[in-house]
C-alpha cells in the first residue's frame, strides 16, 4: 500500500444516494489519502457501494459493522488507520480536490497537532462553488488560548465543533474516544483532543461542502436525542468549571445549546414524550445565565434578538410554544 500521510474516515449509514459524490471527491484529492469507509450496519445499498469502490481502489478499506452510531463508526475507523494523521468526512458531504494537500502543507509548515479549515453549507438545488479568497491562518499555542478560541468560535455561524473540517495527530486519540451512544459527539471530543494539542492551526480557507437535507416538519421534531446537545454543553461546563479563564465560556456554551434546542422545539414542535413546558422552564434560566457573553459573541444578530425575546417572559414563551405545537399537530 502507498505510504499515505492522512487517513480519512467516512462513517456510512444509509446514504446510498450521496455516497458516490463523497467518495469520488476523496479519490480526486491532489494528495492521495487512505480512505476508510465504515459501513455502520446500513440497510440500503451503501455497504455494496463501499465494497465496489474498494475492489477498484487500493487506497480504500471497508469495515462492515453492526449499527452503533456515528461515534462507534469513527472509533472503528481510527482503530485501523495506518497514518500519523486522521480526518473525517460525513458520507453525504464532499470536499474540494485540494483539501487534504492544503491541510497537510499547513501541518508540515507549522508542525501543528490539529489543523482546521472552514465549510460552506449547501442544500438541494444549491449550485454553490467555493472560490479562492484572501487566506488567513492563525496559530494558537498554550492550552487556555487554544480552548478559549475553540469555545468562542463555536458561537459563530461557521462553528469550530465539526471534526470534518480538521486533521488530527492520531496519537491525540490515545485515551480519548468519541462517546458511543451519544448524539452530537464532536463538541466534547474536540475539547478533549485540544487539551492535548500543543499547536492548533485555524485557516479561513473553505474546503468542505456541508450538505443539509431539506427537513420536513415530521423529521424536524424536537426529539429525546436532541437532549444530548445539552448534555454535551453540561460536559463542557464540567471541564471548564475549575478554570477562571474558561468557566464563563463553558456557561455560555451550555446556554447556547439550550437556546438552539428551544428554537427547534418552537419551530418544529416535539415528540409526544417531550414535556415542552418543562423544557422551557429549564432552558430559559440557563440561557439568561450566559446571555451577557452570548450577546458579545459571534452569534448572528438576528439570533440574539430572538434570544432576548424568548427570555423576556417564560409564560409568554410557553404560551407561544403551546399555540405553535397545537398548530403543527393540527396539520
C-alpha positions as CSV (number, residue, x, y, z in Angstrom):
1,X,0.0,0.0,0.0
2,X,1.2,3.5,-0.8
3,X,2.7,5.5,2.1
4,X,-0.2,7.9,2.9
5,X,0.1,11.0,5.2
6,X,-3.6,11.1,6.2
7,X,-6.4,8.5,6.7
8,X,-9.9,9.9,6.0
9,X,-12.6,8.1,8.0
10,X,-16.1,8.1,6.5
11,X,-19.0,6.8,8.7
12,X,-21.6,5.4,6.3
13,X,-25.2,4.7,7.2
14,X,-28.0,4.6,4.6
15,X,-26.6,7.3,2.3
16,X,-26.6,5.4,-1.0
17,X,-27.9,8.5,-2.8
18,X,-25.0,10.6,-1.8
19,X,-22.1,8.2,-1.1
20,X,-20.5,8.2,-4.5
21,X,-20.3,12.0,-4.5
22,X,-18.4,11.9,-1.2
23,X,-16.0,9.1,-2.1
24,X,-15.3,10.5,-5.6
25,X,-14.2,13.8,-4.0
26,X,-11.8,11.9,-1.9
27,X,-10.4,9.9,-4.8
28,X,-9.7,13.1,-6.6
29,X,-7.5,14.5,-3.9
30,X,-4.3,16.1,-5.1
31,X,-2.6,14.5,-2.0
32,X,-3.5,10.8,-2.1
33,X,-5.1,9.7,1.2
34,X,-6.1,6.4,2.8
35,X,-9.9,6.2,2.7
36,X,-11.6,4.1,5.4
37,X,-15.3,3.5,4.8
38,X,-17.1,2.3,7.9
39,X,-20.5,0.8,6.9
40,X,-22.4,1.1,10.2
41,X,-25.0,-1.5,9.6
42,X,-26.6,0.1,6.6
43,X,-29.9,-1.4,5.4
44,X,-29.8,0.1,1.9
45,X,-27.1,-0.4,-0.8
46,X,-24.5,1.7,0.9
47,X,-22.4,-1.3,2.0
48,X,-22.4,-2.7,-1.6
49,X,-21.3,0.7,-2.9
50,X,-18.4,0.7,-0.4
51,X,-17.3,-2.8,-1.5
52,X,-17.5,-1.8,-5.1
53,X,-15.1,1.2,-4.6
54,X,-12.7,-1.0,-2.5
55,X,-12.5,-3.6,-5.3
56,X,-11.3,-0.9,-7.7
57,X,-9.2,1.3,-5.5
58,X,-6.3,0.0,-3.3
59,X,-6.5,3.2,-1.2
60,X,-9.9,2.2,0.2
61,X,-10.5,0.0,3.1
62,X,-14.0,-1.0,4.1
63,X,-15.3,-2.0,7.6
64,X,-18.7,-3.6,8.0
65,X,-20.1,-3.5,11.5
66,X,-23.4,-3.6,13.4
67,X,-25.1,-0.3,13.7
68,X,-23.7,1.7,16.6
69,X,-24.0,5.3,15.5
70,X,-21.5,7.8,14.2
71,X,-19.3,7.7,17.2
72,X,-18.9,4.0,17.1
73,X,-18.1,4.2,13.4
74,X,-15.4,6.9,13.9
75,X,-13.8,4.9,16.7
76,X,-13.7,1.8,14.5
77,X,-12.1,3.8,11.7
78,X,-9.4,5.2,14.0
79,X,-8.5,1.8,15.2
80,X,-7.4,0.7,11.7
81,X,-5.9,4.0,10.5
82,X,-2.4,3.5,9.3
83,X,-1.2,7.1,9.2
84,X,0.0,9.7,11.7
85,X,-2.9,12.0,11.0
86,X,-6.6,11.3,10.6
87,X,-9.6,13.2,9.3
88,X,-13.3,12.6,9.0
89,X,-15.9,13.2,6.3
90,X,-19.7,12.6,6.6
91,X,-20.9,10.4,3.8
92,X,-23.4,12.9,2.4
93,X,-20.8,15.7,2.3
94,X,-17.9,16.2,-0.1
95,X,-14.6,18.2,-0.2
96,X,-12.5,20.2,-2.6
97,X,-9.8,18.4,-4.5
98,X,-7.0,20.2,-2.6
99,X,-8.4,20.0,0.9
100,X,-6.0,17.4,2.3
101,X,-3.0,18.6,0.4
102,X,-3.7,22.0,1.9
103,X,-4.2,20.7,5.4
104,X,-1.0,18.6,5.1
105,X,1.0,21.5,3.9
106,X,-0.1,23.7,6.8
107,X,0.6,20.9,9.3
108,X,4.1,20.3,8.0
109,X,4.9,24.1,7.9
110,X,3.7,24.8,11.4
111,X,4.1,21.3,13.0
112,X,0.6,21.6,14.3
113,X,-1.3,18.8,16.2
114,X,-4.7,19.9,14.8
115,X,-5.3,21.9,11.6
116,X,-8.7,23.3,10.7
117,X,-10.4,24.8,7.6
118,X,-13.9,26.2,7.1
119,X,-17.0,24.7,5.5
120,X,-19.8,26.1,3.4
121,X,-23.4,24.8,3.7
122,X,-25.3,23.6,0.6
123,X,-28.8,22.4,0.1
124,X,-30.7,20.6,-2.7
125,X,-30.6,22.7,-5.9
126,X,-27.8,24.9,-4.5
127,X,-25.0,25.5,-7.0
128,X,-22.6,27.0,-4.5
129,X,-19.0,26.7,-5.6
130,X,-16.1,27.5,-3.3
131,X,-13.9,30.2,-4.9
132,X,-10.5,31.4,-3.8
133,X,-10.4,34.2,-1.2
134,X,-7.9,36.0,1.0
135,X,-6.4,33.4,3.2
136,X,-5.7,34.0,6.9
137,X,-4.1,31.4,9.2
138,X,-4.0,31.6,13.0
139,X,-1.6,29.5,15.0
140,X,-2.5,29.0,18.7
141,X,-0.3,27.6,21.4
142,X,-1.0,27.1,25.1
143,X,-4.0,25.2,26.5
144,X,-6.1,28.2,27.6
145,X,-5.6,30.1,24.4
146,X,-6.5,27.1,22.3
147,X,-9.6,26.1,24.3
148,X,-10.8,29.7,24.6
149,X,-10.6,30.2,20.8
150,X,-12.4,26.8,20.3
151,X,-15.3,27.8,22.6
152,X,-15.6,31.3,21.2
153,X,-15.6,30.1,17.6
154,X,-18.4,27.7,18.5
155,X,-20.7,30.7,18.7
156,X,-20.1,31.7,15.1
157,X,-22.2,30.7,12.1
158,X,-19.3,28.5,10.8
159,X,-18.7,26.6,14.0
160,X,-15.5,25.1,15.3
161,X,-17.2,21.9,16.5
162,X,-17.1,19.8,13.4
163,X,-14.5,17.1,13.2
164,X,-14.9,17.0,9.5
165,X,-13.1,20.3,9.0
166,X,-9.9,19.1,10.7
167,X,-7.0,16.7,10.6
168,X,-5.7,15.4,13.9
169,X,-2.5,13.8,15.0
170,X,-3.6,10.3,15.6
171,X,-1.8,10.0,18.9
172,X,-4.2,12.5,20.4
173,X,-6.9,9.8,20.4
174,X,-4.9,7.6,22.8
175,X,-7.1,7.5,25.8
176,X,-9.8,9.6,24.0
177,X,-12.7,8.1,22.1
178,X,-15.9,9.5,20.6
179,X,-18.7,8.9,23.2
180,X,-20.7,6.0,21.8
181,X,-24.5,6.2,22.1
182,X,-24.4,10.0,22.4
183,X,-25.6,12.3,19.7
184,X,-23.6,15.5,18.9
185,X,-20.3,13.7,19.7
186,X,-18.0,16.3,18.2
187,X,-18.2,19.1,20.8
188,X,-16.6,17.4,23.8
189,X,-14.4,15.1,21.8
190,X,-12.8,18.1,20.1
191,X,-12.4,19.8,23.5
192,X,-10.7,16.8,25.0
193,X,-8.4,16.4,22.0
194,X,-7.5,20.1,22.1
195,X,-6.5,19.9,25.7
196,X,-3.7,17.6,24.5
197,X,-2.7,19.7,21.5
198,X,0.4,21.8,21.7
199,X,-0.4,23.8,18.5
200,X,-3.8,24.4,16.9
201,X,-3.9,25.9,13.4
202,X,-7.0,27.6,12.0
203,X,-7.4,28.7,8.4
204,X,-10.4,30.5,6.9
205,X,-9.9,28.6,3.6
206,X,-13.2,26.9,2.6
207,X,-12.6,23.3,1.5
208,X,-15.6,21.4,2.8
209,X,-19.2,21.2,1.5
210,X,-21.6,20.5,4.3
211,X,-24.8,19.2,2.8
212,X,-28.1,20.0,4.6
213,X,-31.0,17.9,3.5
214,X,-34.4,19.6,3.5
215,X,-36.1,18.9,6.8
216,X,-39.8,18.1,7.0
217,X,-41.9,19.0,10.0
218,X,-42.1,15.3,11.0
219,X,-38.3,14.7,10.7
220,X,-37.5,18.0,12.3
221,X,-39.4,17.3,15.5
222,X,-37.6,18.0,18.8
223,X,-36.7,14.5,20.0
224,X,-35.2,12.9,23.0
225,X,-31.9,12.6,21.2
226,X,-31.7,16.4,21.0
227,X,-31.2,16.4,24.7
228,X,-27.7,15.1,24.0
229,X,-26.9,18.5,22.7
230,X,-27.5,19.9,26.1
231,X,-25.6,17.0,27.6
232,X,-22.5,18.0,25.6
233,X,-22.9,21.5,26.9
234,X,-23.0,20.2,30.5
235,X,-19.9,18.2,29.8
236,X,-18.1,21.4,28.7
237,X,-19.3,23.2,31.9
238,X,-17.8,20.4,34.0
239,X,-14.5,20.6,32.0
240,X,-14.2,24.4,32.5
241,X,-15.6,24.9,36.0
242,X,-12.1,25.0,37.6
243,X,-10.6,27.4,35.1
244,X,-11.0,31.1,35.9
245,X,-10.5,32.0,32.3
246,X,-12.8,29.4,30.7
247,X,-15.6,29.0,33.2
248,X,-17.8,31.7,31.8
249,X,-17.3,30.3,28.3
250,X,-18.5,26.9,29.5
251,X,-21.6,28.5,30.9
252,X,-22.1,30.5,27.6
253,X,-21.7,27.2,25.6
254,X,-24.4,25.5,27.6
255,X,-26.7,28.5,27.3
256,X,-26.2,28.5,23.5
257,X,-27.1,24.8,23.3
258,X,-30.3,25.3,25.4
259,X,-31.2,28.2,23.1
260,X,-30.7,26.1,19.9
261,X,-32.9,23.3,21.3
262,X,-35.6,25.8,22.4
263,X,-35.6,27.3,18.9
264,X,-36.0,23.8,17.3
265,X,-38.8,23.0,19.7
266,X,-40.7,26.2,18.8
267,X,-40.1,25.8,15.1
268,X,-40.9,22.1,14.6
269,X,-42.8,21.0,17.7
270,X,-41.8,18.0,19.7
271,X,-42.3,14.3,20.2
272,X,-45.3,13.5,22.5
273,X,-43.0,12.1,25.1
274,X,-41.3,15.5,25.5
275,X,-42.7,17.8,28.2
276,X,-42.2,21.1,26.3
277,X,-43.3,23.2,29.3
278,X,-40.6,21.6,31.4
279,X,-38.0,22.2,28.6
280,X,-38.9,25.9,28.5
281,X,-38.8,26.2,32.3
282,X,-35.4,24.5,32.4
283,X,-33.8,26.3,29.4
284,X,-34.8,30.0,30.0
285,X,-32.8,30.4,33.3
286,X,-29.8,28.8,31.8
287,X,-29.9,30.9,28.7
288,X,-30.2,34.0,30.9
289,X,-27.1,32.9,32.8
290,X,-25.0,33.0,29.7
291,X,-26.8,35.8,27.9
292,X,-24.2,38.6,28.6
293,X,-21.5,36.6,27.0
294,X,-23.7,35.4,24.2
295,X,-24.6,39.0,23.3
296,X,-20.9,39.7,22.9
297,X,-20.2,36.6,21.0
298,X,-20.0,35.9,17.3
299,X,-23.6,34.6,17.2
300,X,-25.7,36.2,14.4
301,X,-27.6,39.4,15.3
302,X,-31.0,38.0,14.4
303,X,-30.4,35.1,16.7
304,X,-29.5,37.4,19.6
305,X,-32.8,39.3,19.0
306,X,-34.8,36.1,19.1
307,X,-32.9,35.1,22.3
308,X,-33.8,38.3,24.0
309,X,-37.4,38.0,23.0
310,X,-37.7,34.4,24.3
311,X,-36.1,35.2,27.6
312,X,-38.3,38.2,28.5
313,X,-41.1,36.2,29.8
314,X,-41.3,32.4,30.4
315,X,-45.1,32.4,30.5
316,X,-45.3,34.2,27.1
317,X,-42.8,31.9,25.5
318,X,-44.7,28.9,26.9
319,X,-48.0,30.3,25.5
320,X,-46.4,30.8,22.1
321,X,-45.0,27.3,22.1
322,X,-48.4,25.8,23.1
323,X,-50.0,27.6,20.1
324,X,-47.3,26.7,17.7
325,X,-47.3,23.0,18.7
326,X,-51.1,22.8,18.5
327,X,-51.0,24.3,15.0
328,X,-48.3,21.9,13.9
329,X,-50.2,18.9,15.3
330,X,-53.4,20.1,13.5
331,X,-51.6,19.9,10.2
